[in-house]
Amino acid sequence: MSEKLNKLKELLGEVSDINRAASVLSWDQQVNMPPGGAEARGQQMATLGKIAQEKFITDEVGRLLDDLKKEFTDADPDSDDAAMIRVAARNYDKAKRVPPEFVAEKAIVATKAFGAWMEARSKSDFSIFRPHLEKNVELVERYISFFPASDHPYDTLLDDYEPGMKTAEVKAIFDGLRPKQVKLIKAIRESKQVKDDFLHTKYNEKKLWDFGVNVITQYGYEWSRGRQDKAPHPFETTFSVNDVRITTRFEAENPMATLFSTFHESGHAMYEQGIHPKYERTALSGGTSLAIHESQSRMWENLVGRSLPFWEHFFPALKKTFPSQLEGVSLKSFYKAINKVAPSLIRVNADEATYNLHIMLRLEMEIGMVEGTMAIKDLPEIWNTKMQEYLGIVPPNDAKGVLQDIHWSYGSVGYFSTYALGNLVSAQLWEKINKDIRNLDDQIRVGNFSELLGWLREKIHRHGHKYDPQDLVQKVTSSKITPGPYVRYLTKKYSEIYGL
Amino acid sequence: MSEKLNKLKELLGEVSDINRAASVLSWDQQVNMPPGGAEARGQQMATLGKIAQEKFITDEVGRLLDDLKKEFTDADPDSDDAAMIRVAARNYDKAKRVPPEFVAEKAIVATKAFGAWMEARSKSDFSIFRPHLEKNVELVERYISFFPASDHPYDTLLDDYEPGMKTAEVKAIFDGLRPKQVKLIKAIRESKQVKDDFLHTKYNEKKLWDFGVNVITQYGYEWSRGRQDKAPHPFETTFSVNDVRITTRFEAENPMATLFSTFHESGHAMYEQGIHPKYERTALSGGTSLAIHESQSRMWENLVGRSLPFWEHFFPALKKTFPSQLEGVSLKSFYKAINKVAPSLIRVNADEATYNLHIMLRLEMEIGMVEGTMAIKDLPEIWNTKMQEYLGIVPPNDAKGVLQDIHWSYGSVGYFSTYALGNLVSAQLWEKINKDIRNLDDQIRVGNFSELLGWLREKIHRHGHKYDPQDLVQKVTSSKITPGPYVRYLTKKYSEIYGL
């Protein structure tokens, strides 16, 4: 038994090495690569992807998994090895179902579609992207057809990002959430608006960078096992549990984004840094799902980083760093400004109160596309109608509407809802944390995050991919993902800020 | 035929992709990686190396090469395809001869030996390193045994770095060179010494960096296909013909090294940037040998970058950049200072006149080790005796003597002579270039390097690995590698500087 298990670990370890090498190439592409390097880099990454796939779906791996599944039938389901075999077998089954020719075709279609999307967005002309999106959706349908029928065709897509999660579950969660968020936003819109002009003035990039670095150092992000660089689109990436990197960016018109982006990515990174090293090079390495990952990034960005106790500690230092920009600005005014709610056209700029509505709109449209109940040609209009309904605003053009996100351009469907689920999980964990750590606010008020991080390490991080997302949330909070805590969180926070 | 050729190119293209991915990982390791990342990175690079090897020495590649060699028997030997098949077949034959278990054993021994060398050097205690070096040399002998007997066992090692080059050839070249260099150094030592104290004062790192960047931009290094970073040991690395990167370093006690290191690495990089793109992902990509590579780096560092015409152009700008450091320093004094000859203990710090002697000493010792005529235990003493003989100085300890270089620590034997051969080739090419471009000095005097770079592109760079080093030098200069030009170059240069 142990011999077969060791052999499996050896083989999957190599696959992991190749995938993580590909991550290094991707990081370099986004952070360092000179423009000339793009073509060869694409080729190199394609080759690594192909080899990782080939080495994963061999008959040998299949036989080992079959044998080990049998041998572990009666094992403690909580044992690491049993979990590793279960997750690896599921990944193997998925990978085996998708023919290599399909993967190759999808890559080619996606590359063309991405180019068309770039052009369409720059010209704000949906018709340029439309045939490519139709082709992408066709491929999505073909992808679904490789898998056994489930309750809903969208389940197959969702499962790739949130293992075990069903479309019906997500719909139910969002149905419980939508009316409450819409109502909250209406109430906010009718209240006295907050002032935030002092946030949109000139801030020194280097000083913002240093401030962010100082904060996440206090959070507990470990620099001996990570680094931060600049990139056009901020992201976190993992080369090993001891090399977890983040990026941030500077936006002249929205300088505070440098800080909050750093906080956000540090949340992803501390998750990865906290995974038990014994899972390295196995199917249990990495976070368990995108939603759980997003719960960590959102927690450090928002529940911690946009909270009043946090700024009670950090505002004096910020004011000292930017004396002219923040002259005469009180802690309360600053706190309100960074939490200003304003329905906006662009998802990535959305505040906490409106963000999820951007997601629900996209989820409904993705389900419509997959079900075939929404024609691609009608998407721009559907988008605009839903924006009016949920947020009360309508994009002036498709570039600021249906064309704004990159995801559909490369055929990624099923991803969006993880962002909103992450928000929900962050609040659900937060309620539990505040039960377990009674004086958490006081700790944050003095810049002490160690008990919070310790809690997350113990309850979430160290498990890696051992538990599926719903099981993990259940285990930790005694409930599956539910919208209640997030609604309570938003209502309390914004009632105070807007005097609702 | 074309089908088999295409298949071979496809298979070898993937091997090239993996090797270049490994180069990205190695670059990142030296430039960016946080300390925690080391262990996993080592594992990832080992896996990539193993897979590249596995994918290269398959029976399919072997059969394709056999078939194609037959089919190309009567092909124009100058055809790219014939050359590609010839070089790939040679590499394949070499790779097949070395058992994978040997490669694995060597890696383990080397890792341990490297650690021991680090400790031995820091304590200046050869006895710590000695058993590991003995083991390394045993493995070198075993490596040689995998290959057919040649005129000299050292030939096998040399061939890995300088394809086709024989030990007897290198010995003959060096025998012609040694007495002349020793004589020159003696004459210099007896002359009036040059003053260079103004070079060893405080220089601003950022300004040196910018100055170097400006120079190599004028050289013709293309930034859209490259970049420069800082690293503890400067190097050039190639991810594709369109992504060729360099590194440099800052040494407080020798600030000018930042400049000359940048010039040096840019020479390697312009070689790689100039290789014909059609050779990408084939056995003909990359420079043809280490000596030819070194001829390019040395040319831009020394024959161009330490020449009087060069500084006639750049010295006013340098003086403007460092007005206090260079106050009262004339162009001539500066030129003499950067060309100061001073026998020194450490190879990497050696000047043009003494550098090759450091190499000859090492070559003689490597040959002695391989022949078994020098016992490892005697190496420190042999080293010191030869230092006295060639350079007239004796190291005060082994750290500054036999333990100074990293090469032997990881079992690399056969490499050193390429440094000296590179110097010779640079001068040999330089004589030819100055026949073809009559007013080259005048061009350099006004900072115009385009005709020089054009010549190198045409004669050397674009060919990549198509011609073996001796054939290439013969083709371009109508002579194999010979010490004459380098001796003439040194004698002329130093006669002027030292008034010999």
Interface residues (C-beta under 8 A of the other chain):
Chain A: G13 E14 D17 I18 R20 A21 A22 V24 L25 D28 N32 M33 P34 P35 G36 G37 E39 A40 R41 Q43 Q44 T47 L48 K50 I51 K55 E222 W223 S224 R225 G226 R227 F239 S240 V241 N242 D243 E280 R281
Chain B: G13 E14 D17 I18 R20 A21 A22 V24 L25 D28 N32 M33 P34 P35 G36 G37 E39 A40 R41 Q43 Q44 T47 L48 K50 I51 K55 E222 W223 S224 R225 G226 R227 F239 S240 V241 N242 D243 E280 R281
